[in-house]
Amino acid sequence: MAFAESVVKQAWERSGGQCECRRRTHAHFYIPCGKSLRWETKDQSSYGAWETHQTKAGGGEGLDNCEVLCWSCYDT
């Protein structure tokens, strides 16, 4: 599922350009990953790359179900 561009922009603003990952399987569970990201590298595999992801499968296409993840967190 792809989020609408407006939702992606809102999620990006909320994240402050940092990875929002809080996965239980990652070492940064209690705090967000916080890796610095760059708007220009969305969907790319380069420095500061990131992607949006659903927080809950089937949870809809709204901002409340959209998180910004660095490629490291997105791929794992």
C-alpha positions in Angstrom: 0.0 0.0 0.0 1.3 3.4 -0.9 0.4 6.4 1.3 -0.9 9.6 -0.3 1.8 12.2 -0.8 0.1 14.5 1.7 0.3 11.8 4.4 3.9 11.1 3.6 4.7 14.9 4.0 2.9 15.0 7.3 4.7 12.0 8.6 8.0 13.5 7.4 7.3 16.7 9.3 6.2 14.8 12.4 9.5 12.7 12.3 11.7 15.8 12.1 13.7 14.0 9.4 14.6 11.1 11.7 13.7 7.4 11.8 10.7 6.7 14.0 11.4 3.0 14.4 10.6 1.5 17.8 10.6 -2.2 16.8 10.8 -4.6 19.8 13.4 -6.6 17.8 15.8 -3.6 17.5 18.2 -2.4 20.1 16.5 1.0 20.2 13.1 -0.3 21.3 12.5 2.2 24.1 13.5 5.2 22.1 13.1 5.9 18.4 16.1 4.9 16.1 16.6 8.6 15.4 18.9 8.1 12.4 19.0 11.3 10.3 17.3 11.1 7.0 17.1 13.3 3.9 13.8 14.1 2.0 15.6 13.7 -1.3 16.5 10.1 -0.7 13.0 8.7 -0.1 12.8 5.2 -1.8 16.5 5.2 -2.6 19.4 3.1 -1.2 21.8 5.9 -0.4 22.9 8.0 2.6 19.8 9.2 4.5 17.5 6.9 2.6 14.0 6.2 4.1 10.6 4.8 3.4 7.1 5.0 4.9 5.6 1.9 6.5 2.3 0.9 8.1 2.4 0.7 11.9 -0.4 -1.9 11.8 -1.2 -4.1 8.8 -4.7 -3.3 7.6 -4.7 -0.2 9.7 -5.6 2.2 7.0 -3.9 4.9 4.9 -3.9 7.7 7.4 -1.2 9.5 9.3 -1.8 7.5 12.5 -0.8 4.3 10.6 2.2 5.8 8.8 5.8 5.8 10.2 9.1 7.0 8.7 11.8 4.4 8.7 15.5 4.5 7.7 16.4 1.7 5.2 18.2 -0.3 8.0 15.0 -0.4 10.1 12.7 -0.8 7.1 14.6 -3.9 5.8 14.7 -5.7 9.1 
